[in-house]
Amino acid sequence: MEFLEVQPGKITILSDTAIRGKDLDETKAKAAKKAAEESLSKKGSDIDFALAEAELAEAVAQIQAIAKLRKK
């Protein structure tokens, strides 16, 4: 869960997890995305779909963050 507090001259973000932009690795994020997509496509296997969906969402968010950082 994340919380955001905006005040004049200051923004505070509280989050369970965070990754610094410089620590993002596009190759790893794309590999994680592919692995999560493959896991989700295996119907009938013994997979935790909630976990695979969360991993997919995290990888997609990282890829989007990398794309935004490149535009700066």
C-alpha positions in Angstrom: 0.0 0.0 0.0 1.3 3.4 -0.9 0.5 6.8 0.6 1.3 10.2 -0.9 1.3 13.5 1.0 1.6 16.7 -0.9 2.5 19.9 0.8 3.8 23.2 -0.6 7.5 22.6 -1.4 7.5 18.9 -0.2 6.1 15.6 -1.4 6.3 12.5 0.9 5.8 9.0 -0.5 5.4 6.0 1.8 5.6 2.7 0.1 6.2 -1.0 1.0 8.9 -1.2 -1.7 10.9 1.1 -3.8 13.6 0.8 -6.4 16.0 3.7 -7.3 16.0 4.6 -11.0 19.7 3.9 -11.3 19.1 0.3 -10.0 16.5 -0.6 -12.6 17.7 -3.3 -15.0 15.8 -3.5 -18.3 17.1 -6.9 -19.3 16.1 -8.4 -15.9 12.7 -6.7 -16.0 12.0 -8.0 -19.5 13.1 -11.5 -18.5 10.8 -11.3 -15.4 7.9 -10.2 -17.5 8.4 -13.0 -20.0 8.7 -15.6 -17.2 5.5 -14.3 -15.5 3.6 -14.3 -18.8 4.7 -17.9 -19.4 3.6 -19.0 -15.9 0.2 -17.4 -16.4 -0.2 -19.1 -19.8 0.2 -22.6 -18.2 -3.4 -23.4 -17.3 -3.8 -26.4 -15.1 -0.2 -26.3 -13.7 0.5 -25.9 -10.0 1.1 -22.2 -10.1 0.2 -19.4 -7.8 -1.6 -17.1 -10.3 -1.8 -14.2 -7.8 1.9 -14.3 -7.4 2.5 -14.6 -11.1 0.2 -11.6 -11.8 2.0 -9.5 -9.1 5.3 -10.4 -10.7 4.0 -9.4 -14.1 2.7 -6.1 -12.8 6.0 -5.3 -11.1 8.0 -6.1 -14.3 5.7 -4.0 -16.4 6.0 -1.1 -14.0 9.8 -1.3 -14.0 9.8 -1.3 -17.9 7.5 1.7 -17.9 9.7 3.5 -15.4 12.8 2.8 -17.5 11.0 4.3 -20.6 10.0 7.4 -18.7 13.5 7.9 -17.3 14.9 7.7 -20.9 12.6 10.5 -22.0 14.1 12.9 -19.4 
